[in-house]
Amino acid sequence: MQQLEETVSSLLGQLMNTENDPISQEEDSLKMTPQMLQMIITAVVNGSQTSSEASKEKEVKDLPKLKEGTIRYRKDGRYEGRYMCDGMQKSVYARTQKDCINKLKKAIRERDKREESQKSYRNITLNDWFDKWINTFKTNIKEQSRTEITTRYNNYIKPVLGFRKIKTLTTLDLQECLNDIFYKSVRKRAYRELKAIFNKAQVTDIITKTPMLGVEDLTKKSAKKTKVLSQKEHKAFLTFLQKEREELRYVVELVSYTGLRLGEVCALELCDIDFKNKTITINKSMNKRTSEIGPPKTEQSNRTIPLMAPAEKSIREYIEIYEPENRLFNQFTSSNLSNSVRYYAKKYGLDGISIHSFRTYFVSLCATLGIDLKVRQKWAGHKDARITNDVYTRIQPSLELKSVQKFNENTI
């Protein structure tokens, strides 16, 4: 519009100059006068304005219809759409009115969908949701893990909170339930599982906010690291087992020089040991509860590790004495092996020692000898190298003493 007005002014100026020109005045008397040009320009401008207004009216008619919510124009040049959700006013923003209306309608549809989902699960109890959760979101876990999770829930959560509607449970209800669990290890696992259960309830819009946000894991501060023997203590304990229970000594020795897990060493078969190529293949594990043999703990647990010289010596001696036919340590199950190690360790005077302590001993020994972290991770069958480094690695006292001597020699 401004450009059109500038053009009009320019033309009028030229016409005024022409009127003052004597030569031009003698020319064609039918020449257009400034008044005529002004009338034409005015008509064009009025027509343009009328066309613009009609275009705006059409644009307004083409806007999507709103059944709910409001639209307003903001000082920053954006449009704001407002609607109610969970008793609070919420907003969406866009550069154009049409985009803002579309965003607002989408937000309202999503809100209605959530409310419909919540309505269908309004009366669902924690028991019902637990069944739904474990059968829908935990289909890829091992049967042993499924059994353990279900057993923990049935023994500690179900009798207290299972009959309650999930939407009525509070942070206080869940904290008190967990606090009443005597065993710290059970309490810690129950805490993790309840957290996962309620997180999924929130994600699937059954509840608007998980009450587990305020629940404290009271086992964190009291968590203790597995005790690891020094090489001197380790040798002395093996000598003790040789006198007390010889076959147990061979199991402990093998775990100490391979880092096998409890279930893995119990499931180990003669065919898994390759004396020619000096390797051991781990591809199965024994369930501690049922003593059934199945796949190992994780995908990374399927591995082939080197058959170290002390481990090979121990296995050969054991085979010569006990002549196993298939499973190497067929006199042990995961359960009685675990109990036996604890019993003889306590008898020897070592508290807090389990079969797992000797797996940790192996990983720590590898670190002491300077074996690369990624190699240690592979041998241990860990998914994350941080677990190998932070949880399983301990500094042997002898290494620390040598480090002090090295420091002193290079600084004095």
C-alpha positions as CSV (number, residue, x, y, z in Angstrom):
1,M,0.0,0.0,0.0
2,Q,2.8,2.4,0.9
3,Q,4.5,1.7,-2.4
4,L,1.3,2.4,-4.3
5,E,1.0,5.8,-2.6
6,E,4.6,6.7,-3.5
7,T,3.9,5.8,-7.1
8,V,0.8,8.1,-7.1
9,S,2.8,11.0,-5.7
10,S,5.5,10.5,-8.4
11,L,2.9,10.5,-11.2
12,L,1.1,13.6,-9.9
13,G,4.5,15.4,-9.7
14,Q,5.2,14.6,-13.4
15,L,1.8,15.9,-14.4
16,M,2.2,19.1,-12.6
17,N,5.5,19.7,-14.4
18,T,3.8,19.0,-17.7
19,E,1.1,21.6,-17.1
20,N,3.8,24.2,-16.6
21,D,5.5,23.2,-19.9
22,P,4.3,25.6,-22.7
23,I,5.1,23.0,-25.4
24,S,3.1,20.3,-23.7
25,Q,0.1,22.7,-23.3
26,E,-0.2,22.9,-27.1
27,E,-0.4,19.1,-27.5
28,D,-3.4,16.8,-27.4
29,S,-6.2,18.3,-25.4
30,L,-7.5,14.8,-24.5
31,K,-4.5,14.3,-22.3
32,M,-5.2,12.9,-18.7
33,T,-5.4,15.6,-16.0
34,P,-4.1,15.2,-12.5
35,Q,-7.7,15.1,-11.2
36,M,-8.6,12.2,-13.4
37,L,-5.4,10.2,-12.4
38,Q,-6.2,10.9,-8.7
39,M,-9.7,9.4,-9.2
40,I,-8.4,6.3,-10.8
41,I,-5.7,5.7,-8.1
42,T,-8.4,6.2,-5.4
43,A,-10.6,3.6,-7.0
44,V,-7.7,1.2,-7.3
45,V,-6.7,1.7,-3.6
46,N,-10.3,1.3,-2.4
47,G,-10.6,-1.9,-4.5
48,S,-7.3,-3.2,-3.0
49,Q,-8.6,-2.5,0.6
50,T,-11.9,-4.2,-0.2
51,S,-10.0,-7.3,-1.6
52,S,-7.7,-7.4,1.5
53,E,-10.7,-7.3,3.9
54,A,-12.4,-10.1,1.9
55,S,-9.2,-12.1,2.1
56,K,-9.0,-11.7,5.9
57,E,-12.7,-12.7,6.2
58,K,-12.0,-15.8,4.2
59,E,-8.9,-16.6,6.3
60,V,-11.0,-16.3,9.5
61,K,-13.7,-18.6,8.0
62,D,-11.0,-21.2,7.1
63,L,-9.6,-21.4,10.7
64,P,-10.3,-24.7,12.5
65,K,-13.2,-24.6,14.9
66,L,-12.6,-24.8,18.7
67,K,-14.9,-26.6,21.0
68,E,-12.8,-25.9,24.1
69,G,-10.1,-23.5,25.2
70,T,-9.2,-20.0,24.3
71,I,-6.8,-18.2,21.9
72,R,-5.1,-14.8,22.5
73,Y,-2.5,-12.7,20.7
74,R,0.6,-11.9,22.8
75,K,2.8,-8.8,22.8
76,D,5.7,-10.9,21.6
77,G,3.9,-11.6,18.3
78,R,2.9,-15.2,19.1
79,Y,-0.5,-16.7,19.7
80,E,-1.3,-18.5,23.0
81,G,-3.9,-21.3,23.4
82,R,-5.1,-22.1,26.9
83,Y,-6.9,-25.2,28.2
84,M,-7.5,-27.0,31.5
85,C,-5.7,-30.2,32.4
86,D,-5.6,-32.0,35.8
87,G,-7.3,-29.0,37.4
88,M,-4.6,-26.6,36.1
89,Q,-4.4,-24.1,33.2
90,K,-1.9,-25.1,30.6
91,S,-0.8,-23.3,27.4
92,V,0.5,-24.0,23.9
93,Y,2.2,-21.4,21.6
94,A,2.5,-20.8,17.9
95,R,3.5,-18.0,15.4
96,T,0.1,-18.1,13.5
97,Q,-3.4,-18.4,14.8
98,K,-4.1,-21.4,12.7
99,D,-1.1,-23.3,14.0
100,C,-2.0,-22.4,17.6
101,I,-5.5,-23.7,17.2
102,N,-4.2,-27.0,15.8
103,K,-1.7,-27.3,18.7
104,L,-4.4,-26.6,21.2
105,K,-6.8,-29.2,19.7
106,K,-3.9,-31.8,19.7
107,A,-3.2,-31.1,23.4
108,I,-6.8,-31.5,24.3
109,R,-7.1,-34.8,22.4
110,E,-4.0,-36.1,24.3
111,R,-5.5,-35.0,27.6
112,D,-8.8,-36.7,26.8
113,K,-6.9,-39.9,25.8
114,R,-5.0,-39.9,29.2
115,E,-8.2,-39.3,31.1
116,E,-10.0,-42.2,29.3
117,S,-7.1,-44.5,30.1
118,Q,-7.1,-43.5,33.7
119,K,-10.9,-44.0,33.8
120,S,-10.6,-47.6,32.5
121,Y,-8.0,-48.4,35.2
122,R,-9.6,-46.3,38.0
123,N,-10.3,-49.3,40.2
124,I,-7.2,-51.4,39.5
125,T,-5.5,-52.8,42.5
126,L,-1.7,-53.1,43.1
127,N,-2.1,-56.9,42.7
128,D,-3.8,-56.6,39.3
129,W,-1.2,-54.0,38.1
130,F,1.7,-56.2,39.3
131,D,0.4,-59.1,37.2
132,K,-0.1,-56.8,34.2
133,W,3.4,-55.3,34.7
134,I,5.4,-58.6,35.0
135,N,3.5,-60.3,32.1
136,T,3.7,-57.3,29.8
137,F,7.0,-55.5,30.5
138,K,9.1,-58.3,31.9
139,T,8.8,-60.9,29.2
140,N,12.5,-60.9,28.4
141,I,13.8,-61.8,31.8
142,K,15.0,-65.2,32.9
143,E,12.5,-67.6,34.6
144,Q,14.7,-67.5,37.7
145,S,14.4,-63.7,37.9
146,R,10.7,-63.8,37.3
147,T,10.3,-66.4,40.1
148,E,12.4,-64.3,42.5
149,I,10.5,-61.1,41.8
150,T,7.1,-62.7,42.2
151,T,8.1,-64.5,45.4
152,R,9.4,-61.2,46.9
153,Y,6.1,-59.4,45.9
154,N,3.9,-62.2,47.3
155,N,5.8,-62.4,50.6
156,Y,6.4,-58.8,51.4
157,I,4.2,-56.4,49.3
158,K,1.0,-58.3,48.5
159,P,-0.1,-59.0,52.1
160,V,0.3,-55.3,53.0
161,L,-0.7,-53.3,50.0
162,G,-1.8,-55.7,47.3
163,F,-5.5,-55.3,47.8
164,R,-5.3,-51.4,47.7
165,K,-6.3,-49.4,44.6
166,I,-3.1,-48.2,43.0
167,K,-4.3,-44.6,42.7
168,T,-4.8,-44.5,46.5
169,L,-1.3,-45.6,47.5
170,T,0.9,-42.8,49.0
171,T,4.6,-42.3,49.5
172,L,4.1,-43.0,53.2
173,D,2.3,-46.3,52.5
174,L,5.2,-47.6,50.4
175,Q,7.9,-46.3,52.7
176,E,6.4,-48.0,55.8
177,C,5.9,-51.3,53.8
178,L,9.6,-51.3,52.8
179,N,10.8,-50.4,56.3
180,D,9.0,-53.4,57.7
181,I,11.2,-55.8,55.5
182,F,13.8,-57.2,57.9
183,Y,16.4,-58.4,55.4
184,K,18.3,-55.6,53.8
185,S,19.0,-57.4,50.5
186,V,15.3,-58.2,50.1
187,R,14.4,-54.6,51.0
188,K,16.8,-53.2,48.4
189,R,15.4,-55.4,45.6
190,A,11.8,-54.7,46.6
191,Y,12.5,-51.0,46.4
192,R,13.9,-51.3,42.9
193,E,11.0,-53.4,41.7
194,L,8.3,-51.1,43.3
195,K,10.0,-48.1,41.6
196,A,9.8,-49.9,38.2
197,I,6.2,-50.9,38.8
198,F,5.0,-47.4,39.6
199,N,7.1,-45.8,36.9
200,K,5.3,-47.9,34.3
201,A,2.0,-47.0,35.9
202,Q,2.8,-43.4,35.4
203,V,4.1,-43.8,31.8
204,T,0.9,-45.7,30.8
205,D,-1.2,-42.9,32.4
206,I,-2.8,-45.1,35.0
207,I,-1.5,-42.6,37.7
208,T,-0.5,-39.0,37.1
209,K,2.5,-39.1,39.5
210,T,4.5,-42.0,41.0
211,P,4.4,-42.1,44.8
212,M,7.9,-43.7,44.7
213,L,9.5,-40.3,44.1
214,G,9.6,-39.6,47.8
215,V,10.5,-43.1,49.0
216,E,14.0,-43.5,50.3
217,D,16.2,-46.5,49.7
218,L,17.4,-47.0,53.3
219,T,19.9,-49.7,52.4
220,K,22.2,-47.4,50.4
221,K,24.2,-46.1,53.4
222,S,24.7,-49.5,55.0
223,A,25.8,-51.3,51.8
224,K,29.2,-53.1,52.3
225,K,31.7,-54.3,49.7
226,T,32.4,-58.0,49.4
227,K,35.4,-58.9,51.6
228,V,38.4,-60.0,49.5
229,L,41.3,-62.1,50.9
230,S,44.9,-61.2,50.4
231,Q,47.0,-63.8,48.5
232,K,48.5,-65.0,51.8
233,E,45.0,-65.5,53.4
234,H,43.8,-67.1,50.2
235,K,46.6,-69.7,50.2
236,A,46.0,-70.4,53.9
237,F,42.3,-71.0,53.4
238,L,42.8,-73.4,50.5
239,T,45.2,-75.4,52.7
240,F,42.5,-75.5,55.4
241,L,39.9,-76.7,52.9
242,Q,42.3,-79.4,51.7
243,K,42.2,-80.9,55.2
244,E,38.6,-80.3,56.0
245,R,36.8,-80.9,52.7
246,E,39.0,-81.6,49.7
247,E,36.4,-81.5,46.9
248,L,35.3,-78.0,48.1
249,R,38.9,-76.8,47.9
250,Y,39.0,-77.6,44.1
251,V,35.8,-75.6,43.4
252,V,37.0,-72.6,45.4
253,E,40.4,-72.8,43.6
254,L,38.8,-72.9,40.2
255,V,36.6,-69.9,40.9
256,S,39.7,-68.1,42.3
257,Y,41.5,-68.5,39.0
258,T,38.6,-68.1,36.5
259,G,36.2,-65.7,38.1
260,L,33.2,-68.0,37.4
261,R,29.9,-67.2,39.0
262,L,28.2,-69.6,41.5
263,G,25.7,-70.9,38.9
264,E,28.3,-71.1,36.2
265,V,30.8,-73.2,38.1
266,C,28.0,-75.6,39.2
267,A,26.8,-76.0,35.6
268,L,30.3,-76.5,34.1
269,E,30.7,-79.8,32.2
270,L,33.8,-81.7,31.0
271,C,33.0,-80.8,27.4
272,D,33.3,-77.1,28.2
273,I,37.0,-77.4,29.1
274,D,39.4,-77.5,26.1
275,F,42.8,-78.6,27.4
276,K,44.3,-78.5,23.9
277,N,43.5,-74.8,23.3
278,K,43.6,-73.8,27.0
279,T,40.0,-72.4,27.1
280,I,36.8,-72.7,29.1
281,T,33.4,-72.1,27.5
282,I,30.7,-70.7,29.7
283,N,27.2,-71.1,28.1
284,K,24.9,-72.2,31.0
285,S,24.1,-71.6,34.7
286,M,22.4,-73.5,37.5
287,N,19.4,-71.9,39.1
288,K,20.0,-71.5,42.9
289,R,16.4,-72.1,43.9
290,T,15.5,-75.0,41.6
291,S,18.9,-76.4,40.7
292,E,17.8,-76.5,37.0
293,I,20.4,-75.7,34.4
294,G,19.6,-73.0,31.8
295,P,21.1,-70.0,30.0
296,P,23.6,-67.8,31.9
297,K,22.8,-64.5,33.6
298,T,23.2,-62.1,30.7
299,E,24.2,-62.1,27.0
300,Q,27.7,-61.1,28.0
301,S,27.9,-64.1,30.3
302,N,28.1,-66.3,27.3
303,R,31.9,-66.2,26.8
304,T,35.1,-68.2,26.3
305,I,37.9,-67.5,28.8
306,P,41.5,-68.7,29.0
307,L,42.3,-71.8,31.1
308,M,44.9,-70.4,33.4
309,A,47.8,-72.7,34.5
310,P,46.7,-72.9,38.2
311,A,43.1,-73.6,37.1
312,E,44.2,-76.3,34.7
313,K,46.4,-78.0,37.3
314,S,43.5,-77.9,39.8
315,I,41.0,-79.4,37.3
316,R,43.3,-82.2,36.2
317,E,43.9,-83.2,39.8
318,Y,40.2,-83.2,40.6
319,I,39.3,-85.3,37.5
320,E,42.0,-87.8,38.4
321,I,40.6,-88.2,41.9
322,Y,36.8,-88.0,41.5
323,E,36.4,-89.1,37.8
324,P,33.3,-87.1,36.9
325,E,31.3,-88.3,33.9
326,N,29.5,-85.2,32.7
327,R,29.0,-82.3,35.1
328,L,32.4,-81.4,36.6
329,F,31.3,-80.8,40.2
330,N,28.3,-83.1,40.3
331,Q,28.2,-83.4,44.1
332,F,27.3,-79.7,44.4
333,T,24.3,-77.6,43.6
334,S,24.3,-73.8,43.7
335,S,22.5,-73.8,47.0
336,N,24.7,-76.3,49.0
337,L,27.9,-74.9,47.5
338,S,27.1,-71.5,48.7
339,N,26.2,-72.7,52.2
340,S,29.3,-74.9,52.3
341,V,31.7,-72.1,51.5
342,R,30.1,-69.8,54.2
343,Y,30.2,-72.6,56.8
344,Y,33.9,-73.5,56.3
345,A,35.0,-69.9,56.0
346,K,33.3,-69.1,59.3
347,K,34.8,-72.3,60.8
348,Y,38.2,-71.0,59.7
349,G,37.6,-67.6,61.3
350,L,36.7,-65.6,58.2
351,D,33.4,-63.7,58.5
352,G,31.6,-62.3,55.4
353,I,33.2,-64.7,53.0
354,S,31.1,-66.4,50.3
355,I,31.8,-68.2,47.0
356,H,31.3,-64.8,45.3
357,S,34.3,-63.5,47.3
358,F,36.6,-65.7,45.2
359,R,35.2,-64.3,42.0
360,T,36.0,-60.9,43.3
361,Y,39.5,-62.2,44.3
362,F,40.1,-63.2,40.7
363,V,39.1,-59.8,39.2
364,S,41.2,-58.0,41.8
365,L,44.2,-60.2,41.2
366,C,44.0,-59.4,37.5
367,A,43.9,-55.7,38.3
368,T,46.9,-56.1,40.6
369,L,48.8,-57.8,37.8
370,G,48.1,-54.9,35.4
371,I,45.7,-56.8,33.1
372,D,43.7,-54.3,30.9
373,L,40.2,-53.3,32.2
374,K,38.4,-54.4,29.0
375,V,40.1,-57.9,29.2
376,R,39.0,-58.2,32.8
377,Q,35.5,-57.2,31.8
378,K,35.3,-59.9,29.2
379,W,36.7,-62.6,31.5
380,A,34.2,-61.7,34.2
381,G,31.3,-61.5,31.8
382,H,30.3,-58.0,32.8
383,K,28.1,-55.8,30.6
384,D,29.6,-52.6,31.9
385,A,33.3,-52.1,32.6
386,R,32.4,-49.8,35.5
387,I,31.1,-52.8,37.4
388,T,34.4,-54.6,36.9
389,N,36.4,-51.6,38.0
390,D,34.3,-50.1,40.8
391,V,32.5,-53.1,42.4
392,Y,34.9,-56.1,41.8
393,T,38.3,-54.5,41.9
394,R,40.2,-54.2,45.3
395,I,43.8,-53.3,45.7
396,Q,45.9,-56.1,47.2
397,P,47.9,-54.9,50.3
398,S,51.2,-56.2,48.7
399,L,50.6,-53.9,45.6
400,E,49.9,-50.9,47.9
401,L,53.1,-51.6,49.8
402,K,55.2,-51.8,46.6
403,S,53.5,-48.6,45.4
404,V,54.6,-46.8,48.6
405,Q,58.2,-48.1,48.2
406,K,58.2,-47.0,44.6
407,F,57.0,-43.5,45.5
408,N,59.6,-43.1,48.3
409,E,62.4,-44.3,46.0
410,N,61.5,-41.7,43.4
411,T,60.9,-38.7,45.7
412,I,63.7,-38.9,48.3
